[in-house]
Amino acid sequence: MPKLTDMSSIKELNWDSNFFDLKVGELILNEPNVDWRSLYEDGSKEQFQLIYIKSQTEIGSFDIPADYEIKLVDKKITFAINLQQQSKETSNKNINSFGIYESVSDELKELSILAGQHSRFYVDDRIDEAKFETLYKLWIENSVNRTFADEVLVYRENLGEILGLITIQLKEDFANIGLLSVNKNQQGKGIGSALMNAAFSFATEKKISQLEVVTQLDNIDACGFYKKNGFAKKSLEYIYHFWLK
């Protein structure tokens, strides 16, 4: 049985370490059957307090001491759609670009927090809820200032309350949806699909032919929504949090 240190090194994640005030690392696992003892016997406990373990296959068992903890926190599914095969949608007068200099309102922050309700940072009870909320507030703030996104689209009727949002980041040959959220009291009214169609139009205008989005396999509603809107599964990744403190 191979040792983890024989297969892959642990990458230190500086941003995560500073944000969570923990020494955080990341391990890309290419072989599910490994000698887990190598992960804590080689001094990793002195170097890291939390390690994100990412694997293309689900890991069956762990041989670790009782004072360590490994938990499956995300079945990360990526959906993709070929925009060239989509019919052109008409514009929606209720959807507009959120300006880079506009103030990030509480309603925008609440929508971003809602978008993360199935994320691994919410699912893992060892991460403080206030930290999770701060993480998603930073996400929308950095999307609005166009650090994390190239476009932020919001849905509001008659320039009133923002009822939904979607963020889009342009990559070299595809676009990625970061946050997608609709007010809890307005769900089921087609707002999400309207925002998605607006994202299709934005990407198409930028000469992008493929749009991707990541969600959680356990988020049944989100998976159903993406399939309904023409997306198909591209990949699945299992993410574990290995706590060494």
C-alpha positions as a LaTeX table, in Angstrom:
\begin{tabular}{lrrr}
\hline
Residue & $x$ (\AA) & $y$ (\AA) & $z$ (\AA) \\
\hline
Met1 & 0.00 & 0.00 & 0.00 \\
Pro2 & 1.64 & 3.29 & $-1.10$ \\
Lys3 & 2.27 & 6.13 & 1.29 \\
Leu4 & 0.69 & 9.52 & 0.67 \\
Thr5 & 4.05 & 11.23 & 0.72 \\
Asp6 & 5.23 & 8.92 & $-2.05$ \\
Met7 & 2.46 & 10.09 & $-4.37$ \\
Ser8 & 1.81 & 13.75 & $-3.83$ \\
Ser9 & 3.03 & 16.64 & $-1.72$ \\
Ile10 & 0.83 & 18.84 & 0.45 \\
Lys11 & 0.50 & 22.37 & $-0.89$ \\
Glu12 & 0.23 & 25.15 & 1.66 \\
Leu13 & $-2.74$ & 27.45 & 1.05 \\
Asn14 & $-1.71$ & 30.89 & 2.26 \\
Trp15 & $-5.03$ & 32.68 & 1.73 \\
Asp16 & $-7.03$ & 29.98 & 3.54 \\
Ser17 & $-4.46$ & 29.84 & 6.34 \\
Asn18 & $-4.68$ & 33.58 & 6.93 \\
Phe19 & $-8.47$ & 33.70 & 6.68 \\
Phe20 & $-9.21$ & 30.77 & 9.00 \\
Asp21 & $-6.21$ & 31.48 & 11.26 \\
Leu22 & $-5.12$ & 27.86 & 10.77 \\
Lys23 & $-2.30$ & 26.24 & 8.86 \\
Val24 & $-4.23$ & 24.90 & 5.86 \\
Gly25 & $-2.88$ & 22.60 & 3.15 \\
Glu26 & $-4.22$ & 20.84 & 0.07 \\
Leu27 & $-3.55$ & 17.30 & $-1.10$ \\
Ile28 & $-4.60$ & 16.06 & $-4.53$ \\
Leu29 & $-5.07$ & 12.32 & $-4.09$ \\
Asn30 & $-4.58$ & 10.11 & $-7.14$ \\
Glu31 & $-4.80$ & 6.74 & $-5.37$ \\
Pro32 & $-7.67$ & 5.95 & $-2.94$ \\
Asn33 & $-5.93$ & 2.99 & $-1.26$ \\
Val34 & $-3.13$ & 4.55 & 0.74 \\
Asp35 & $-1.34$ & 4.25 & 4.04 \\
Trp36 & $-2.93$ & 7.11 & 5.98 \\
Arg37 & $-0.36$ & 6.82 & 8.76 \\
Ser38 & 2.18 & 8.49 & 6.51 \\
Leu39 & 0.14 & 11.68 & 6.63 \\
Tyr40 & 0.56 & 12.18 & 10.35 \\
Glu41 & 3.74 & 10.21 & 11.03 \\
Asp42 & 5.85 & 12.38 & 8.68 \\
Gly43 & 5.31 & 15.51 & 10.76 \\
Ser44 & 2.24 & 16.88 & 8.97 \\
Lys45 & 0.59 & 17.49 & 12.33 \\
Glu46 & 3.33 & 19.98 & 13.16 \\
Gln47 & 2.99 & 21.70 & 9.77 \\
Phe48 & $-0.79$ & 21.70 & 9.20 \\
Gln49 & $-3.99$ & 21.87 & 11.22 \\
Leu50 & $-6.39$ & 21.30 & 8.33 \\
Ile51 & $-5.77$ & 19.58 & 4.99 \\
Tyr52 & $-8.19$ & 19.62 & 2.08 \\
Ile53 & $-8.00$ & 16.19 & 0.43 \\
Lys54 & $-9.36$ & 16.05 & $-3.12$ \\
Ser55 & $-9.99$ & 12.78 & $-4.93$ \\
Gln56 & $-11.67$ & 11.65 & $-8.15$ \\
Thr57 & $-12.98$ & 8.58 & $-6.33$ \\
Glu58 & $-14.68$ & 8.17 & $-2.97$ \\
Ile59 & $-12.36$ & 6.96 & $-0.23$ \\
Gly60 & $-13.69$ & 3.92 & 1.56 \\
Ser61 & $-11.87$ & 3.77 & 4.91 \\
Phe62 & $-9.32$ & 5.58 & 7.03 \\
Asp63 & $-6.68$ & 4.16 & 9.35 \\
Ile64 & $-6.07$ & 7.16 & 11.61 \\
Pro65 & $-5.78$ & 7.78 & 15.36 \\
Ala66 & $-8.89$ & 8.72 & 17.32 \\
Asp67 & $-7.74$ & 12.30 & 17.90 \\
Tyr68 & $-7.67$ & 12.99 & 14.14 \\
Glu69 & $-10.75$ & 13.46 & 12.01 \\
Ile70 & $-11.42$ & 13.05 & 8.29 \\
Lys71 & $-14.84$ & 13.97 & 7.00 \\
Leu72 & $-16.39$ & 13.97 & 3.53 \\
Val73 & $-17.63$ & 17.54 & 3.15 \\
Asp74 & $-18.34$ & 17.89 & $-0.56$ \\
Lys75 & $-19.21$ & 15.82 & $-3.61$ \\
Lys76 & $-18.29$ & 18.62 & $-6.00$ \\
Ile77 & $-20.03$ & 18.25 & $-9.34$ \\
Thr78 & $-19.19$ & 20.41 & $-12.32$ \\
Phe79 & $-21.85$ & 21.01 & $-14.96$ \\
Ala80 & $-21.16$ & 22.40 & $-18.43$ \\
Ile81 & $-23.22$ & 23.63 & $-21.37$ \\
Asn82 & $-22.36$ & 24.34 & $-25.00$ \\
Leu83 & $-23.82$ & 27.78 & $-25.68$ \\
Gln84 & $-23.63$ & 27.31 & $-29.44$ \\
Gln85 & $-26.45$ & 24.80 & $-29.12$ \\
Gln86 & $-28.69$ & 27.17 & $-27.17$ \\
Ser87 & $-31.40$ & 29.31 & $-28.73$ \\
Lys88 & $-30.98$ & 33.05 & $-28.32$ \\
Glu89 & $-33.05$ & 34.48 & $-25.48$ \\
Thr90 & $-34.61$ & 37.93 & $-25.41$ \\
Ser91 & $-33.32$ & 40.38 & $-22.79$ \\
Asn92 & $-35.10$ & 40.76 & $-19.46$ \\
Lys93 & $-35.80$ & 44.34 & $-18.35$ \\
Asn94 & $-35.53$ & 43.29 & $-14.69$ \\
Ile95 & $-31.91$ & 42.14 & $-15.05$ \\
Asn96 & $-29.06$ & 44.62 & $-15.03$ \\
Ser97 & $-25.34$ & 44.72 & $-14.43$ \\
Phe98 & $-24.39$ & 45.64 & $-10.87$ \\
Gly99 & $-21.89$ & 48.49 & $-11.12$ \\
Ile100 & $-18.33$ & 48.17 & $-9.91$ \\
Tyr101 & $-18.69$ & 51.30 & $-7.77$ \\
Glu102 & $-22.08$ & 50.44 & $-6.30$ \\
Ser103 & $-22.24$ & 49.70 & $-2.59$ \\
Val104 & $-22.61$ & 46.03 & $-1.66$ \\
Ser105 & $-25.93$ & 46.06 & 0.17 \\
Asp106 & $-27.05$ & 43.74 & 2.97 \\
Glu107 & $-29.48$ & 42.05 & 0.56 \\
Leu108 & $-26.60$ & 41.19 & $-1.78$ \\
Lys109 & $-24.61$ & 39.79 & 1.14 \\
Glu110 & $-27.58$ & 37.71 & 2.28 \\
Leu111 & $-28.03$ & 36.32 & $-1.23$ \\
Ser112 & $-24.36$ & 35.35 & $-1.38$ \\
Ile113 & $-24.59$ & 33.59 & 2.00 \\
Leu114 & $-27.69$ & 31.77 & 0.75 \\
Ala115 & $-25.70$ & 30.60 & $-2.28$ \\
Gly116 & $-23.27$ & 28.81 & 0.03 \\
Gln117 & $-25.75$ & 26.89 & 2.17 \\
His118 & $-24.55$ & 23.55 & 0.77 \\
Ser119 & $-20.86$ & 24.41 & 0.54 \\
Arg120 & $-18.23$ & 22.45 & 2.45 \\
Phe121 & $-17.48$ & 25.49 & 4.59 \\
Tyr122 & $-21.08$ & 25.42 & 5.81 \\
Val123 & $-21.37$ & 21.62 & 6.04 \\
Asp124 & $-18.22$ & 21.21 & 8.17 \\
Asp125 & $-19.34$ & 21.95 & 11.73 \\
Arg126 & $-15.73$ & 22.58 & 12.78 \\
Ile127 & $-15.78$ & 25.80 & 10.78 \\
Asp128 & $-17.46$ & 28.62 & 12.65 \\
Glu129 & $-20.67$ & 29.86 & 11.00 \\
Ala130 & $-19.54$ & 33.47 & 11.29 \\
Lys131 & $-16.39$ & 32.56 & 9.33 \\
Phe132 & $-18.51$ & 30.90 & 6.65 \\
Glu133 & $-20.68$ & 34.02 & 6.34 \\
Thr134 & $-17.66$ & 36.30 & 6.19 \\
Leu135 & $-16.19$ & 34.12 & 3.44 \\
Tyr136 & $-19.25$ & 34.54 & 1.23 \\
Lys137 & $-19.55$ & 38.24 & 1.98 \\
Leu138 & $-15.96$ & 38.62 & 0.78 \\
Trp139 & $-16.86$ & 36.59 & $-2.31$ \\
Ile140 & $-19.64$ & 38.98 & $-3.37$ \\
Glu141 & $-17.57$ & 42.06 & $-2.50$ \\
Asn142 & $-14.70$ & 40.79 & $-4.64$ \\
Ser143 & $-17.14$ & 39.89 & $-7.39$ \\
Val144 & $-18.62$ & 43.38 & $-7.43$ \\
Asn145 & $-15.17$ & 44.98 & $-7.61$ \\
Arg146 & $-14.47$ & 42.54 & $-10.48$ \\
Thr147 & $-11.63$ & 40.68 & $-8.74$ \\
Phe148 & $-13.52$ & 37.36 & $-8.63$ \\
Ala149 & $-15.89$ & 38.05 & $-11.53$ \\
Asp150 & $-16.10$ & 39.83 & $-14.85$ \\
Glu151 & $-19.81$ & 40.47 & $-14.53$ \\
Val152 & $-22.39$ & 40.60 & $-11.74$ \\
Leu153 & $-26.01$ & 40.51 & $-12.87$ \\
Val154 & $-28.89$ & 41.23 & $-10.51$ \\
Tyr155 & $-32.64$ & 40.80 & $-10.78$ \\
Arg156 & $-34.84$ & 43.53 & $-9.35$ \\
Glu157 & $-38.30$ & 44.70 & $-10.34$ \\
Asn158 & $-38.86$ & 48.44 & $-10.79$ \\
Leu159 & $-35.39$ & 49.12 & $-9.35$ \\
Gly160 & $-36.57$ & 47.78 & $-5.99$ \\
Glu161 & $-35.11$ & 45.03 & $-3.80$ \\
Ile162 & $-32.52$ & 42.76 & $-5.39$ \\
Leu163 & $-34.23$ & 39.37 & $-5.63$ \\
Gly164 & $-31.46$ & 37.39 & $-7.31$ \\
Leu165 & $-27.88$ & 37.51 & $-8.51$ \\
Ile166 & $-25.45$ & 35.66 & $-10.72$ \\
Thr167 & $-21.69$ & 36.21 & $-11.15$ \\
Ile168 & $-19.69$ & 35.22 & $-14.22$ \\
Gln169 & $-15.93$ & 34.89 & $-14.58$ \\
Leu170 & $-14.33$ & 34.63 & $-18.00$ \\
Lys171 & $-11.60$ & 32.06 & $-18.50$ \\
Glu172 & $-9.44$ & 31.46 & $-21.56$ \\
Asp173 & $-11.89$ & 29.24 & $-23.40$ \\
Phe174 & $-14.96$ & 29.08 & $-21.16$ \\
Ala175 & $-16.89$ & 31.09 & $-18.58$ \\
Asn176 & $-17.58$ & 30.05 & $-15.00$ \\
Ile177 & $-20.59$ & 30.87 & $-12.83$ \\
Gly178 & $-19.47$ & 31.69 & $-9.30$ \\
Leu179 & $-22.53$ & 32.69 & $-7.27$ \\
Leu180 & $-26.16$ & 32.11 & $-8.21$ \\
Ser181 & $-28.85$ & 32.89 & $-5.69$ \\
Val182 & $-32.53$ & 33.81 & $-5.51$ \\
Asn183 & $-34.38$ & 35.25 & $-2.51$ \\
Lys184 & $-36.00$ & 32.40 & $-0.55$ \\
Asn185 & $-39.45$ & 34.00 & $-0.84$ \\
Gln186 & $-39.14$ & 34.40 & $-4.63$ \\
Gln187 & $-37.94$ & 30.96 & $-5.64$ \\
Gly188 & $-39.95$ & 29.00 & $-8.18$ \\
Lys189 & $-40.93$ & 32.10 & $-10.15$ \\
Gly190 & $-38.38$ & 31.75 & $-12.95$ \\
Ile191 & $-35.89$ & 34.30 & $-11.61$ \\
Gly192 & $-33.03$ & 31.80 & $-11.57$ \\
Ser193 & $-33.66$ & 30.75 & $-15.17$ \\
Ala194 & $-33.90$ & 34.40 & $-16.24$ \\
Leu195 & $-30.54$ & 35.11 & $-14.63$ \\
Met196 & $-29.07$ & 32.03 & $-16.29$ \\
Asn197 & $-30.32$ & 33.16 & $-19.70$ \\
Ala198 & $-28.71$ & 36.55 & $-19.08$ \\
Ala199 & $-25.45$ & 34.77 & $-18.25$ \\
Phe200 & $-25.75$ & 32.83 & $-21.52$ \\
Ser201 & $-26.12$ & 36.11 & $-23.41$ \\
Phe202 & $-23.18$ & 37.74 & $-21.63$ \\
Ala203 & $-20.87$ & 34.80 & $-22.36$ \\
Thr204 & $-22.00$ & 34.59 & $-25.98$ \\
Glu205 & $-21.32$ & 38.32 & $-26.46$ \\
Lys206 & $-17.80$ & 37.67 & $-25.18$ \\
Lys207 & $-17.35$ & 34.93 & $-27.81$ \\
Ile208 & $-17.40$ & 32.19 & $-25.17$ \\
Ser209 & $-18.99$ & 28.93 & $-26.28$ \\
Gln210 & $-18.97$ & 26.95 & $-23.01$ \\
Leu211 & $-20.33$ & 27.84 & $-19.58$ \\
Glu212 & $-19.51$ & 25.84 & $-16.45$ \\
Val213 & $-20.86$ & 25.85 & $-12.92$ \\
Val214 & $-19.93$ & 23.96 & $-9.76$ \\
Thr215 & $-22.38$ & 22.76 & $-7.13$ \\
Gln216 & $-22.78$ & 19.90 & $-4.68$ \\
Leu217 & $-24.13$ & 16.51 & $-5.71$ \\
Asp218 & $-26.21$ & 16.49 & $-2.51$ \\
Asn219 & $-27.84$ & 19.78 & $-3.52$ \\
Ile220 & $-30.67$ & 18.07 & $-5.37$ \\
Asp221 & $-32.52$ & 21.28 & $-6.22$ \\
Ala222 & $-29.44$ & 22.93 & $-7.74$ \\
Cys223 & $-28.54$ & 19.85 & $-9.79$ \\
Gly224 & $-32.10$ & 19.63 & $-11.07$ \\
Phe225 & $-32.09$ & 23.33 & $-11.96$ \\
Tyr226 & $-28.91$ & 23.07 & $-14.01$ \\
Lys227 & $-30.11$ & 19.99 & $-15.86$ \\
Lys228 & $-33.42$ & 21.73 & $-16.58$ \\
Asn229 & $-31.48$ & 24.63 & $-18.09$ \\
Gly230 & $-29.49$ & 22.41 & $-20.43$ \\
Phe231 & $-26.35$ & 21.63 & $-18.42$ \\
Ala232 & $-24.77$ & 18.19 & $-18.35$ \\
Lys233 & $-22.37$ & 16.64 & $-15.84$ \\
Lys234 & $-18.71$ & 17.19 & $-16.69$ \\
Ser235 & $-16.88$ & 15.85 & $-13.63$ \\
Leu236 & $-17.24$ & 14.79 & $-10.00$ \\
Glu237 & $-14.71$ & 15.32 & $-7.22$ \\
Tyr238 & $-14.79$ & 14.20 & $-3.58$ \\
Ile239 & $-13.42$ & 16.67 & $-1.05$ \\
Tyr240 & $-12.47$ & 15.74 & 2.51 \\
His241 & $-11.40$ & 17.88 & 5.43 \\
Phe242 & $-8.62$ & 16.23 & 7.44 \\
Trp243 & $-8.37$ & 17.90 & 10.85 \\
Leu244 & $-5.09$ & 17.37 & 12.66 \\
Lys245 & $-5.68$ & 19.65 & 15.65 \\
\hline
\end{tabular}
